[in-house]
Amino acid sequence: MLEQAVRDRVFPGCAFAVLLPGESEPSPDSAQAVGRFTHEPDSPRVERDTVFDLASLTKVLTTTMAVTRLYDCQQLALDAPIGEWLPDFVGADPRDARRSHVTLRMLLDHSSGLPGYMRLFESAHSRNAMLEACLRQPLTADPGMRAEYSDIGFI
């Protein structure tokens, strides 16, 4: 289906994996890739470990659906400090006490104080490097004081 979508020029390429219940990482056999970075024939091929920035629509739809499901199952508290799940976010700058006040709700409504856009893909070339770069980003505003659209919060 994805190969047909590439042929139909729905998108130029993608990397994907199928996870079975209980798995948190894809096996080498379940991760695959199809297509290229652009529709140009000389564009580099997408590889199984290619890191993509999350597109705005995909990011909102998938994250919202997952968060809503977890919230409905009472497995997620929107107003709990994000440091409960990601202590490295708070620990990235222990001098900035504001980081301990950031909640999941703030990440979702873009009021966490994280910057709106950073070209992290230029220096983070793996999944772990991208996550670490997101966790280390300094706050540019006090949490809850202003809304600024931020991919970093969703990542």
QUIDA-V601915 format. One record per backbone hydrogen bond with DSSP energy under -0.5 kcal/mol. CO is the residue of the C=O (numbers start at 1). NH is the residue of the N-H. Records with the same first field share a line. If there is no record, write none. Layout:
CO: NH + NH
This chain:
1: 5
2: 6
3: 7
4: 8
5: 10 + 11
6: 9
12: 36
14: 34
16: 32
17: 19
20: 23
27: 30 + 31
30: 18
32: 16
34: 14
35: 46
40: 43
44: 37
47: 50
50: 52
55: 59
56: 60
57: 61
58: 62
59: 63
60: 64
61: 65
62: 66
63: 67
64: 68
65: 69
66: 70
67: 71
68: 72
69: 73
70: 75 + 76
71: 74
76: 78
77: 80
78: 105
80: 104
81: 84
82: 85 + 86
86: 89 + 90
87: 91
88: 92
90: 93
91: 94
93: 96
95: 97
96: 99
97: 100
98: 101
99: 102
102: 82
103: 107
104: 108
105: 109
106: 111 + 112
107: 110
110: 148
111: 144
113: 140 + 141
116: 151
118: 120
119: 122
120: 123 + 124
123: 125
126: 130
127: 131
128: 132
129: 133
130: 134
131: 135
132: 136
133: 137
134: 137
138: 115
142: 145
146: 148
150: 154
151: 155
